[in-house]
Amino acid sequence: MKAYETLFITSPLLLEEEQKAMTQKVLDVIASKGGEVENVDEWGKKRLAYEINKQREGYYTLVNFKGNNDVLDELNHIYKITEDLYRGIVIKLEK
């Protein structure tokens, strides 16, 4: 398995429980496709570079994990269809 990190931005209007559920959803996708979560780093609310859905802030979460292409495909799919998840990116880490 290769090492990756994913950064996703969610709506700042979500309640704390909803935010944790969104993060858990991403972690469950990684685990269900055979990936291994190494680290979760919640950055919290930060100002966006530009407005998204009439919001100037977003809640940032960084996850380091190991996985294969199935994990990447499913994460990208989840990022596209989840309404309160503004943006997401997966980056392969170099050794």
Secondary structure, 3 states (H helix, E strand, C coil): CEEEEEEEEECCCCCHHHHHHHHHHHHHHHHHCCCEEEEEEEEEEEEEEEEECCEEEEEEEEEEEEECHHHHHHHHHHHHHCCCEEEEEEEECCC
